[in-house]
Amino acid sequence: MLTVRGIHATRTDMLTPAQLRAARAFLGWTREMLAEHSGVPAITIKQFENGQTDPRLTTVHKLRRAIERAGLIVIDQDDEAGPGLRVKAKRKD
């Protein structure tokens, strides 16, 4: 369990600044593009990536959902490995 702005969250709510920067790089998105996709202001994204803010849990959820809608899976840290990202498999319909 971790605390994001005074709210206890599970590991599945987690998104690290490094994961967010990596996701943007992989997707080729600027902060402004992520802001458009997530509804989170670009300045908030910049402050989170630089460790200058402790975002609300709802903000983390918006960022994570935008990344996941774009085709990435956010991998949470566990006892064996650190946090990361993974590309979603293409559906075979």
Backbone torsions as a table, in degrees:
resi	resn	phi	psi	omega
1	MET	NA	144.9	178.3
2	LEU	-134.0	167.9	179.6
3	THR	-116.6	126.1	175.2
4	VAL	-118.0	110.3	-179.8
5	ARG	50.0	49.0	175.3
6	GLY	82.4	-2.8	-180.0
7	ILE	-107.7	131.6	178.2
8	HIS	-76.3	133.2	-178.0
9	ALA	-128.4	154.5	175.2
10	THR	-85.7	169.6	178.4
11	ARG	-61.6	-27.2	-179.3
12	THR	-73.3	-9.1	175.9
13	ASP	-92.3	-5.1	-170.1
14	MET	-77.5	144.2	170.0
15	LEU	-151.0	121.5	-179.0
16	THR	-91.5	157.7	174.7
17	PRO	-56.4	-38.7	179.3
18	ALA	-64.7	-40.5	177.4
19	GLN	-62.8	-41.2	-179.3
20	LEU	-65.4	-44.1	177.8
21	ARG	-62.4	-43.0	179.9
22	ALA	-64.6	-41.5	179.1
23	ALA	-62.4	-45.6	178.4
24	ARG	-61.3	-41.8	179.8
25	ALA	-63.8	-45.0	-179.5
26	PHE	-63.0	-41.4	-178.7
27	LEU	-80.1	-13.5	-177.4
28	GLY	72.6	29.1	-177.9
29	TRP	-97.7	139.8	168.6
30	THR	-81.7	171.5	175.4
31	ARG	-62.0	-36.6	179.7
32	GLU	-64.8	-38.1	178.2
33	MET	-66.8	-42.9	177.4
34	LEU	-63.1	-38.2	177.6
35	ALA	-59.6	-42.6	178.2
36	GLU	-63.7	-41.8	-177.3
37	HIS	-74.7	-28.0	-173.6
38	SER	-105.5	-23.1	-174.2
39	GLY	81.4	10.0	178.5
40	VAL	-100.7	129.9	179.9
41	PRO	-55.9	142.5	-179.4
42	ALA	-58.0	-35.5	-179.9
43	ILE	-65.8	-35.6	177.2
44	THR	-67.1	-40.3	177.7
45	ILE	-62.1	-45.5	179.1
46	LYS	-60.3	-46.1	-178.8
47	GLN	-64.8	-39.1	178.1
48	PHE	-65.5	-47.0	-179.7
49	GLU	-61.6	-30.8	-179.1
50	ASN	-93.0	4.6	178.9
51	GLY	71.0	23.3	-177.1
52	GLN	-95.9	-4.2	-179.0
53	THR	-142.9	155.3	176.3
54	ASP	-110.3	93.8	-169.9
55	PRO	-69.8	155.8	172.8
56	ARG	-66.7	154.2	178.5
57	LEU	-60.6	-36.7	178.5
58	THR	-64.1	-34.1	177.4
59	THR	-66.8	-45.0	177.8
60	VAL	-59.9	-42.5	179.0
61	HIS	-62.2	-42.2	179.1
62	LYS	-61.7	-44.4	179.8
63	LEU	-64.4	-46.1	-178.9
64	ARG	-63.1	-43.2	178.9
65	ARG	-62.3	-40.8	179.3
66	ALA	-61.9	-42.8	178.5
67	ILE	-64.0	-44.0	-178.4
68	GLU	-68.3	-38.0	176.4
69	ARG	-63.6	-28.7	-179.7
70	ALA	-80.0	-4.4	174.6
71	GLY	110.8	10.1	177.8
72	LEU	-110.5	151.6	174.3
73	ILE	-108.6	129.0	176.8
74	VAL	-87.1	120.9	-178.9
75	ILE	-98.9	122.2	-179.2
76	ASP	-81.9	153.3	176.2
77	GLN	-66.1	142.0	173.4
78	ASP	-134.0	-166.8	-177.4
79	ASP	-70.4	-16.9	-175.9
80	GLU	-106.2	-26.5	-174.9
81	ALA	-148.0	159.8	179.1
82	GLY	-82.4	179.6	-179.5
83	PRO	-70.6	157.0	179.8
84	GLY	-166.4	-164.5	179.5
85	LEU	-135.9	155.7	177.5
86	ARG	-146.4	146.9	178.0
87	VAL	-82.2	133.5	177.3
88	LYS	-66.7	143.9	176.7
89	ALA	-70.1	145.8	174.9
90	LYS	-71.9	138.4	178.3
91	ARG	-76.3	138.8	178.8
92	LYS	-104.2	91.7	-179.7
93	ASP	-102.0	NA	NA
